């Protein structure tokens, strides 16, 4: 198992757009054979802060995830949304 915690601080004006794009990416990510789990967590007391909990079956699966079209679309969509 390879567990990754991605901490993201989003610009306030992009919180909803970031959330939508990230949930879509997570929904596609869990369809990958190498991903055991992919959770999107929004901080309750600061909605501009997120943690993505990505659980891969192997280090190779983590690398393969970054080669998918849905990851590339998410990366490009949210790049300017992050603080």
DOBATOR-922470 format. One record per atom (N, C-alpha, C): residue number from 1; residue in one letter; atom name; z, y, x. Coordinates in Angstrom, 3 decimals, padded with zeros to 6 digits. Example, Ala and Ser with C-alpha at 12.3 -4.5 7.8 and 13.67 -1.06 7.14 Angstrom:
<rs>
R  pos  code  site        pz        py        px
R    1     A     N   007.800  -005.690   013.190
R    1     A    CA   007.800  -004.500   012.300
R    1     A     C   007.800  -003.300   013.200
R    2     S     N   007.080  -002.250   012.850
R    2     S    CA   007.140  -001.060   013.670
R    2     S     C   007.870   000.030   012.900
</rs>
This chain:
<rs>
R  pos  code  site        pz        py        px
R    1     X     N   000.000  -001.188   000.837
R    1     X    CA   000.000   000.000   000.000
R    1     X     C   000.000   001.246   000.878
R    2     X     N  -000.682   002.241   000.410
R    2     X    CA  -000.732   003.544   001.069
R    2     X     C  -000.434   004.572  -000.019
R    3     X     N   000.712   005.240   000.084
R    3     X    CA   001.127   006.197  -000.939
R    3     X     C   000.995   007.609  -000.385
R    4     X     N   000.292   008.450  -001.135
R    4     X    CA   000.046   009.831  -000.725
R    4     X     C   000.622   010.764  -001.777
R    5     X     N   001.380   011.759  -001.316
R    5     X    CA   001.883   012.823  -002.194
R    5     X     C   001.176   014.108  -001.790
R    6     X     N   000.395   014.658  -002.696
R    6     X    CA  -000.332   015.900  -002.433
R    6     X     C   000.381   017.019  -003.180
R    7     X     N   000.917   017.969  -002.435
R    7     X    CA   001.617   019.114  -003.032
R    7     X     C   000.627   020.271  -003.135
R    8     X     N   000.470   020.811  -004.343
R    8     X    CA  -000.509   021.871  -004.575
R    8     X     C   000.162   023.044  -005.272
R    9     X     N  -000.106   024.231  -004.760
R    9     X    CA   000.324   025.474  -005.403
R    9     X     C  -000.941   026.141  -005.927
R   10     X     N  -000.988   026.352  -007.236
R   10     X    CA  -002.184   026.872  -007.904
R   10     X     C  -001.969   028.332  -008.275
R   11     X     N  -003.028   029.130  -008.150
R   11     X    CA  -002.963   030.527  -008.593
R   11     X     C  -002.692   030.535  -010.101
R   12     X     N  -001.790   031.402  -010.558
R   12     X    CA  -001.384   031.383  -011.974
R   12     X     C  -002.534   031.418  -012.972
R   13     X     N  -003.561   032.157  -012.689
R   13     X    CA  -004.670   032.287  -013.632
R   13     X     C  -005.532   031.030  -013.725
R   14     X     N  -005.299   030.066  -012.837
R   14     X    CA  -006.103   028.842  -012.814
R   14     X     C  -005.328   027.584  -013.205
R   15     X     N  -004.088   027.725  -013.662
R   15     X    CA  -003.253   026.550  -013.939
R   15     X     C  -003.935   025.597  -014.919
R   16     X     N  -004.399   026.073  -016.034
R   16     X    CA  -004.999   025.180  -017.040
R   16     X     C  -006.296   024.559  -016.543
R   17     X     N  -007.138   025.340  -015.886
R   17     X    CA  -008.400   024.804  -015.359
R   17     X     C  -008.135   023.762  -014.277
R   18     X     N  -007.157   024.032  -013.422
R   18     X    CA  -006.782   023.066  -012.380
R   18     X     C  -006.287   021.774  -013.019
R   19     X     N  -005.429   021.919  -014.008
R   19     X    CA  -004.871   020.740  -014.673
R   19     X     C  -005.988   019.898  -015.292
R   20     X     N  -006.911   020.527  -015.982
R   20     X    CA  -008.006   019.783  -016.620
R   20     X     C  -008.864   019.063  -015.585
R   21     X     N  -009.244   019.780  -014.526
R   21     X    CA  -010.084   019.172  -013.483
R   21     X     C  -009.359   018.028  -012.791
R   22     X     N  -008.070   018.183  -012.571
R   22     X    CA  -007.291   017.178  -011.858
R   22     X     C  -007.048   015.946  -012.714
R   23     X     N  -006.783   016.140  -013.981
R   23     X    CA  -006.613   014.994  -014.886
R   23     X     C  -007.925   014.217  -015.001
R   24     X     N  -009.047   014.914  -015.050
R   24     X    CA  -010.341   014.226  -015.099
R   24     X     C  -010.566   013.420  -013.822
R   25     X     N  -010.238   014.009  -012.683
R   25     X    CA  -010.381   013.295  -011.417
R   25     X     C  -009.467   012.059  -011.403
R   26     X     N  -008.233   012.216  -011.836
R   26     X    CA  -007.296   011.094  -011.863
R   26     X     C  -007.798   009.986  -012.791
R   27     X     N  -008.343   010.370  -013.934
R   27     X    CA  -008.865   009.380  -014.893
R   27     X     C  -009.991   008.558  -014.284
R   28     X     N  -010.836   009.195  -013.501
R   28     X    CA  -011.917   008.476  -012.825
R   28     X     C  -011.396   007.685  -011.627
R   29     X     N  -010.405   008.237  -010.956
R   29     X    CA  -009.866   007.592  -009.753
R   29     X     C  -009.234   006.245  -010.059
R   30     X     N  -008.502   006.128  -011.151
R   30     X    CA  -007.840   004.854  -011.464
R   30     X     C  -008.835   003.742  -011.792
R   31     X     N  -010.087   004.083  -011.978
R   31     X    CA  -011.132   003.079  -012.200
R   31     X     C  -011.603   002.454  -010.890
R   32     X     N  -011.252   003.081  -009.758
R   32     X    CA  -011.630   002.540  -008.457
R   32     X     C  -010.802   001.282  -008.182
R   33     X     N  -011.433   000.273  -007.647
R   33     X    CA  -010.725  -000.991  -007.407
R   33     X     C  -009.605  -000.855  -006.382
R   34     X     N  -009.694   000.102  -005.480
R   34     X    CA  -008.693   000.253  -004.433
R   34     X     C  -007.509   001.129  -004.806
R   35     X     N  -007.516   001.674  -006.013
R   35     X    CA  -006.428   002.549  -006.429
R   35     X     C  -005.526   001.817  -007.413
R   36     X     N  -004.241   001.782  -007.074
R   36     X    CA  -003.258   001.135  -007.945
R   36     X     C  -002.719   002.119  -008.972
R   37     X     N  -002.635   003.383  -008.577
R   37     X    CA  -002.050   004.393  -009.471
R   37     X     C  -002.437   005.780  -008.989
R   38     X     N  -002.579   006.724  -009.927
R   38     X    CA  -002.923   008.108  -009.584
R   38     X     C  -002.291   008.997  -010.650
R   39     X     N  -001.185   009.641  -010.300
R   39     X    CA  -000.435   010.458  -011.260
R   39     X     C  -000.540   011.939  -010.927
R   40     X     N  -000.579   012.741  -011.965
R   40     X    CA  -000.588   014.202  -011.842
R   40     X     C   000.719   014.696  -012.449
R   41     X     N   001.530   015.359  -011.630
R   41     X    CA   002.835   015.832  -012.067
R   41     X     C   002.885   017.351  -011.908
R   42     X     N   003.264   018.042  -012.997
R   42     X    CA   003.386   019.501  -012.978
R   42     X     C   004.873   019.850  -012.994
R   43     X     N   005.276   020.743  -012.112
R   43     X    CA   006.679   021.134  -012.020
R   43     X     C   007.093   021.904  -013.264
R   44     X     N   008.213   021.526  -013.873
R   44     X    CA   008.671   022.126  -015.133
R   44     X     C   009.085   023.587  -014.968
R   45     X     N   009.794   023.900  -013.898
R   45     X    CA   010.300   025.266  -013.755
R   45     X     C   009.348   026.201  -013.005
R   46     X     N   008.220   025.673  -012.548
R   46     X    CA   007.172   026.488  -011.924
R   46     X     C   005.836   025.807  -012.185
R   47     X     N   005.179   026.147  -013.294
R   47     X    CA   003.948   025.444  -013.691
R   47     X     C   002.764   025.636  -012.743
R   48     X     N   002.921   026.460  -011.712
R   48     X    CA   001.852   026.616  -010.723
R   48     X     C   001.940   025.574  -009.618
R   49     X     N   002.953   024.715  -009.676
R   49     X    CA   003.161   023.699  -008.641
R   49     X     C   002.918   022.297  -009.214
R   50     X     N   002.122   021.547  -008.471
R   50     X    CA   001.754   020.187  -008.866
R   50     X     C   001.999   019.235  -007.700
R   51     X     N   002.231   017.974  -008.047
R   51     X    CA   002.229   016.898  -007.056
R   51     X     C   001.293   015.815  -007.587
R   52     X     N   000.363   015.422  -006.751
R   52     X    CA  -000.518   014.308  -007.069
R   52     X     C   000.041   013.097  -006.329
R   53     X     N   000.361   012.047  -007.057
R   53     X    CA   000.894   010.825  -006.460
R   53     X     C  -000.220   009.791  -006.509
R   54     X     N  -000.757   009.486  -005.335
R   54     X    CA  -001.904   008.593  -005.223
R   54     X     C  -001.442   007.316  -004.521
R   55     X     N  -001.612   006.186  -005.178
R   55     X    CA  -001.192   004.914  -004.595
R   55     X     C  -002.429   004.041  -004.395
R   56     X     N  -002.714   003.810  -003.132
R   56     X    CA  -003.893   003.032  -002.742
R   56     X     C  -003.471   001.637  -002.299
R   57     X     N  -004.339   000.676  -002.520
R   57     X    CA  -004.050  -000.698  -002.119
R   57     X     C  -004.193  -000.888  -000.612
R   58     X     N  -004.900   000.046   000.052
R   58     X    CA  -005.084  -000.030   001.506
R   58     X     C  -005.476   001.349   002.030
R   59     X     N  -005.400   001.502   003.333
R   59     X    CA  -005.844   002.753   003.958
R   59     X     C  -007.346   002.940   003.751
R   60     X     N  -008.076   001.849   003.746
R   60     X    CA  -009.529   001.926   003.532
R   60     X     C  -009.847   002.446   002.130
R   61     X     N  -009.032   002.077   001.152
R   61     X    CA  -009.245   002.548  -000.218
R   61     X     C  -009.038   004.051  -000.311
R   62     X     N  -008.102   004.567   000.464
R   62     X    CA  -007.867   006.013   000.503
R   62     X     C  -009.093   006.736   001.052
R   63     X     N  -009.664   006.199   002.108
R   63     X    CA  -010.877   006.787   002.693
R   63     X     C  -012.057   006.668   001.730
R   64     X     N  -012.170   005.525   001.064
R   64     X    CA  -013.278   005.314   000.122
R   64     X     C  -013.188   006.284  -001.053
R   65     X     N  -011.980   006.592  -001.484
R   65     X    CA  -011.793   007.540  -002.589
R   65     X     C  -012.426   008.890  -002.267
R   66     X     N  -012.290   009.325  -001.024
R   66     X    CA  -012.822   010.635  -000.621
R   66     X     C  -014.351   010.643  -000.539
R   67     X     N  -014.968   009.487  -000.696
R   67     X    CA  -016.434   009.382  -000.689
R   67     X     C  -017.036   009.348  -002.093
R   68     X     N  -016.192   009.365  -003.132
R   68     X    CA  -016.703   009.263  -004.498
R   68     X     C  -017.212   010.605  -005.014
R   69     X     N  -018.110   010.533  -005.967
R   69     X    CA  -018.671   011.743  -006.573
R   69     X     C  -017.608   012.518  -007.347
R   70     X     N  -016.711   011.799  -008.041
R   70     X    CA  -015.703   012.521  -008.823
R   70     X     C  -014.709   013.255  -007.926
R   71     X     N  -014.398   012.695  -006.754
R   71     X    CA  -013.521   013.407  -005.822
R   71     X     C  -014.220   014.660  -005.294
R   72     X     N  -015.476   014.535  -004.914
R   72     X    CA  -016.225   015.688  -004.393
R   72     X     C  -016.316   016.797  -005.446
R   73     X     N  -016.544   016.406  -006.680
R   73     X    CA  -016.615   017.406  -007.752
R   73     X     C  -015.267   018.094  -007.923
R   74     X     N  -014.177   017.318  -007.920
R   74     X    CA  -012.837   017.902  -008.049
R   74     X     C  -012.556   018.845  -006.882
R   75     X     N  -012.799   018.378  -005.672
R   75     X    CA  -012.546   019.180  -004.469
R   75     X     C  -013.261   020.524  -004.533
R   76     X     N  -014.523   020.491  -004.889
R   76     X    CA  -015.306   021.724  -004.944
R   76     X     C  -014.875   022.622  -006.105
R   77     X     N  -014.479   022.028  -007.220
R   77     X    CA  -014.066   022.784  -008.405
R   77     X     C  -012.756   023.506  -008.161
R   78     X     N  -011.794   022.846  -007.536
R   78     X    CA  -010.447   023.423  -007.417
R   78     X     C  -010.200   024.207  -006.130
R   79     X     N  -011.149   024.201  -005.219
R   79     X    CA  -010.932   024.834  -003.905
R   79     X     C  -010.426   026.278  -004.020
R   80     X     N  -011.027   027.058  -004.874
R   80     X    CA  -010.645   028.473  -005.005
R   80     X     C  -009.451   028.680  -005.940
R   81     X     N  -008.995   027.620  -006.583
R   81     X    CA  -007.871   027.724  -007.512
R   81     X     C  -006.521   027.642  -006.812
R   82     X     N  -006.525   027.117  -005.594
R   82     X    CA  -005.262   026.897  -004.900
R   82     X     C  -004.780   028.157  -004.191
R   83     X     N  -003.468   028.380  -004.298
R   83     X    CA  -002.864   029.549  -003.667
R   83     X     C  -002.684   029.300  -002.176
</rs>
